[in-house]
Amino acid sequence: MNTTDAAAKARRTVATIRHWLRRNVIGGTKVGGKWVIDEVSLDARLALDAPTPAPITVEALIRIGGRRWQKAGHDRIYFNEPMSWSTRIDISRYRTGNVSGCTVDDRAVANSRAYGIVTCIDKLWYDVADGKFWARHTNADCYEIRFKDGSRERIDFLADVFGAIKTAARAA
């Protein structure tokens, strides 16, 4: 990659790229009087400029629907019906509360399998002490779905649900 391409990628001037090269901020070598830039080191430098996500606060988690629980030295924020946070599934229910239909990424799933999807994450909480999300689940990190068309796919519902809650909390 030359200095012009690197400047375009970094949204900086060519002079800035040359300055970084002379100061060894990014890696590169001169070949025939022209700089050849190491893309990996340029990407690493650009990653330093990436904005850090806003911290997740207890107040924000409660505003988006979490319920605080404090007992026996534990301080947690629990979320009821964790799969309702998934951005990939759409579940319809009968008046009784039973699953009447389910789609994952707009692909139909048999109702018998839909129940397994809905219940694959039993409990989900944020531990205030360690600042991490936790879940009690059954293979939700690698759940295999069999669609009505016969195809199969493994989906990480934990990452999907955790990501949706984090996004909502940062926006709250």
C-alpha positions as CSV (number, residue, x, y, z in Angstrom):
1,M,0.0,0.0,0.0
2,N,1.4,3.4,-0.9
3,T,1.1,6.7,1.0
4,T,-1.9,7.9,-1.1
5,D,-3.9,4.8,-0.5
6,A,-3.0,4.8,3.2
7,A,-4.0,8.5,3.5
8,A,-7.4,7.7,1.9
9,K,-7.9,4.7,4.2
10,A,-6.9,6.7,7.3
11,R,-8.7,9.8,6.2
12,R,-5.5,11.8,6.8
13,T,-3.2,13.7,4.6
14,V,-0.2,12.1,2.8
15,A,2.0,14.3,4.9
16,T,0.6,12.8,8.1
17,I,1.2,9.3,6.8
18,R,4.8,10.2,5.9
19,H,5.3,11.7,9.4
20,W,4.0,8.5,11.0
21,L,6.4,6.4,8.9
22,R,9.4,8.6,9.8
23,R,8.5,8.3,13.5
24,N,7.8,4.5,13.3
25,V,4.2,5.1,14.3
26,I,3.2,2.7,11.5
27,G,5.4,0.2,9.8
28,G,6.7,0.6,6.3
29,T,9.8,0.4,4.1
30,K,11.1,2.5,1.2
31,V,11.4,0.7,-2.1
32,G,12.8,2.6,-5.0
33,G,12.3,5.9,-3.1
34,K,8.6,5.3,-2.3
35,W,7.0,4.1,0.9
36,V,5.4,0.7,1.0
37,I,3.1,0.6,4.1
38,D,2.3,-2.4,6.3
39,E,-1.5,-2.5,6.3
40,V,-1.6,-4.4,9.6
41,S,0.3,-1.7,11.5
42,L,-1.8,1.0,9.8
43,D,-5.0,-0.8,11.0
44,A,-3.5,-1.1,14.5
45,R,-2.8,2.7,14.5
46,L,-6.3,3.5,13.3
47,A,-7.8,1.2,16.0
48,L,-6.4,3.6,18.6
49,D,-8.6,6.4,17.2
50,A,-11.8,4.2,17.4
51,P,-14.2,5.6,20.0
52,T,-14.6,3.6,23.2
53,P,-18.1,2.6,23.8
54,A,-20.0,4.4,26.6
55,P,-19.9,2.5,29.9
56,I,-23.0,0.5,30.9
57,T,-24.5,1.8,34.1
58,V,-26.9,0.2,36.5
59,E,-29.4,3.0,36.0
60,A,-29.4,2.5,32.3
61,L,-30.0,-1.3,32.7
62,I,-32.9,-0.6,35.0
63,R,-34.3,2.0,32.6
64,I,-34.4,-0.6,29.8
65,G,-36.3,-3.1,31.9
66,G,-33.8,-4.8,34.2
67,R,-34.7,-5.7,37.7
68,R,-32.2,-5.2,40.5
69,W,-31.6,-8.0,43.0
70,Q,-29.4,-7.6,46.0
71,K,-28.9,-10.5,48.5
72,A,-26.2,-12.4,50.3
73,G,-23.4,-10.2,48.9
74,H,-24.7,-10.3,45.3
75,D,-25.8,-7.3,43.3
76,R,-27.3,-8.2,40.0
77,I,-29.6,-6.8,37.3
78,Y,-31.9,-9.6,36.0
79,F,-33.7,-9.5,32.6
80,N,-37.0,-11.5,32.3
81,E,-37.6,-13.4,29.0
82,P,-34.0,-12.9,27.7
83,M,-34.8,-14.2,24.2
84,S,-37.2,-11.3,23.7
85,W,-34.0,-9.2,23.3
86,S,-32.8,-11.2,20.3
87,T,-32.7,-9.3,17.1
88,R,-32.8,-12.4,15.0
89,I,-36.0,-14.1,16.1
90,D,-39.6,-13.2,15.9
91,I,-42.0,-15.2,18.1
92,S,-45.8,-15.1,18.0
93,R,-47.9,-16.6,20.8
94,Y,-51.4,-17.9,21.5
95,R,-53.4,-16.2,24.2
96,T,-52.3,-18.9,26.5
97,G,-48.7,-17.9,26.1
98,N,-47.7,-20.9,24.1
99,V,-45.6,-20.4,20.9
100,S,-47.8,-20.2,17.8
101,G,-45.0,-19.4,15.3
102,C,-41.4,-18.5,15.1
103,T,-39.0,-17.2,12.5
104,V,-35.2,-16.8,12.7
105,D,-33.8,-14.3,10.2
106,D,-37.2,-14.4,8.5
107,R,-37.0,-18.2,8.0
108,A,-39.7,-20.4,9.5
109,V,-39.0,-22.8,12.4
110,A,-41.2,-25.6,13.5
111,N,-43.2,-24.8,16.7
112,S,-41.7,-27.8,18.5
113,R,-38.2,-26.4,17.8
114,A,-39.4,-22.8,18.6
115,Y,-40.0,-23.7,22.2
116,G,-36.4,-24.9,22.5
117,I,-35.2,-21.6,21.1
118,V,-37.4,-19.5,23.4
119,T,-36.1,-21.4,26.5
120,C,-32.4,-21.9,25.5
121,I,-31.5,-18.9,27.8
122,D,-33.1,-19.6,31.2
123,K,-31.7,-16.7,33.1
124,L,-29.7,-13.6,32.1
125,W,-28.2,-11.1,34.5
126,Y,-25.6,-8.3,34.8
127,D,-23.3,-8.7,37.8
128,V,-22.6,-5.2,39.2
129,A,-19.5,-6.3,41.1
130,D,-17.6,-7.6,38.0
131,G,-19.3,-5.6,35.3
132,K,-20.1,-8.7,33.2
133,F,-23.2,-10.3,31.7
134,W,-23.9,-13.8,32.7
135,A,-26.5,-16.4,31.6
136,R,-27.7,-19.8,32.5
137,H,-28.4,-21.5,29.2
138,T,-28.6,-24.6,27.2
139,N,-26.3,-24.4,24.2
140,A,-27.4,-20.8,23.5
141,D,-23.8,-19.9,22.5
142,C,-24.0,-22.5,19.6
143,Y,-27.7,-23.4,19.2
144,E,-28.5,-25.5,16.1
145,I,-31.7,-24.6,14.4
146,R,-33.6,-26.8,12.0
147,F,-35.7,-24.7,9.7
148,K,-38.9,-25.9,8.0
149,D,-37.2,-26.1,4.7
150,G,-34.8,-28.7,6.1
151,S,-31.7,-26.6,6.4
152,R,-29.8,-26.2,9.6
153,E,-27.7,-23.4,11.1
154,R,-25.8,-22.8,14.3
155,I,-26.5,-19.4,15.9
156,D,-24.9,-17.7,18.9
157,F,-28.0,-16.4,20.6
158,L,-25.9,-15.3,23.7
159,A,-23.9,-12.9,21.7
160,D,-27.0,-11.6,20.0
161,V,-28.9,-11.0,23.2
162,F,-25.9,-9.6,25.1
163,G,-25.2,-7.2,22.2
164,A,-28.8,-6.0,22.0
165,I,-28.9,-5.3,25.8
166,K,-25.6,-3.5,25.7
167,T,-26.7,-1.3,22.7
168,A,-30.0,-0.4,24.4
169,A,-28.2,0.4,27.7
170,R,-25.7,2.6,26.0
171,A,-28.4,4.5,24.2
172,A,-30.6,4.9,27.4
